[in-house]
């Protein structure tokens, strides 16, 4: 919060809006039990494919 106080007023407003949005939707951002089980299964796979951050962003952009 101290860092936000040092920002220009318009940036403080944006940070406040982002925080309010996060708080309003944080329960919706949780994985379901099924999603959590799938994530654990994939992490346990020794043959899993790891990709760079840029490649992950590219793959996600194709899903939209």
Secondary structure, 3 states (H helix, E strand, C coil): CHHHHCCCHHHHHHHHHHHHHHHHHHHHHCCCHHHHHHHHHHHHCCCCCCCCHHHHHHHHHHHC
